[in-house]
Amino acid sequence: MDSEKLVDIAKATLEDINEYINNAEELDKFEVIDTLKDRLTSETFTVIHTNELQFKEEGVFTDVTFNDTEVSVVNNGKKESHTIKYNDDSFQVANDSLDYIVHFSSDWMLIKTTQNELSLFIEKDSTEKLNEYVALTESDFVGRTLYHFWDDSTTGTPDPDFVTLKYSSEGNEVTILEGEEESKFSWKIDSDGNLVIEGAADGSDIIMSKTAASDLDDEFLIFNYGTSENIQIPYFATENKTLADNIFEQWNK
């Protein structure tokens, strides 16, 4: 391959990363890859829906593997394979619509699927971290602002939602901003190290349990609503507003 072609590939790769994968100033945190195809074919993944109905109906896809022409998945012990085509920032399984990458981290990715939902692609070796819990402390929240995006749908049609959680620098008050609506609640850390936002879910408490998967990417708090021994729908919050805005914008395109 001549030097001019190598330069073209390098330029294209950097442009793709800048446009589709986080912010340019964060590049030193990520493994350098040539293409999305290289990333997908380099590991075995577990794939988890963030849409509640699809999660309940399809469960967790284990041992998801990619090669040059096929993707294979194991679901409920049954393996199936489909043809695949790769693009710079997306891939196409069989004759479905494109699946787009909206966030890339060294151990996991968020993919906007053909159904327009977000799915977590996490390396198989890191999957167990979603079932491990790390105690939170008040210092994790006092004076901080978190940006949280999630699928608020109770049907198979995704309903992307976004809130800002502003924790006061004094006292245990959090202001939740959703669009033009603003609400204030009290919060605490319970004896199990969970965050409890009192009465924030239509009068019921919100209980956020930090998973050890958060340690895979220092930009994110990856949590469940309560603890469980089985994999649950993963939720994401970050202090990086630009990152959260970019992911949410890509999800809604």
FENFENCOR-V613448 format. One line per field, one symbol per residue. ss: DSSP state (H for helix, E for strand, L for the rest). burial: I if it has 9 or more other ideal C-beta (glycine too) atoms within 8 Angstrom, else O. A space follows every 50 residues. Layout:
ss = ???
burial = ???
This chain:
ss = LLHHHHHHHHHHHHHHHHHHLLLHHHHHHLLLLLLHHHHHHLLLEEEEEL LHHHHHHHLEEEEEEELLLEEEEEELLEEEEEEEEELLLEEEELLLLEEE EEEELLLEEEEELLLLLEEEEEEHHHHHHHHLELLLLHHHLLLLEEEEEE ELLLLLLLLEEEEEEEELLLLLEEEEEELLEEEEEEEEELLLLLEEEEEE ELLEEEEEEEEHHHHHLLLEEEEELLLLLLLLLLEEEELLHHHHHHHHHH HHL
burial = OOOOOIOOIOOIIOOIIOOIIIOOOIOOIIOOIOIIIIIIOOOOIIIIII IIIIIOOOOOIIIIOIOOOIIIIIIOOOOOOIOIOOIOIIIIIOOOOIII IIIIIOOIIIIIIOOOIIIIIIIIOIIOIIIIIIOIOOOOIOOOIIIIII IOIOOOOIOIIIIIIIIIOOOOIIIIIIOOOOOOIIIOIOOOIIIIIIII OOOOIIIIIIIIIIOIIOIIIIIIIOOOOOIIIIIIIIOOOOIIIIIIOI IOO
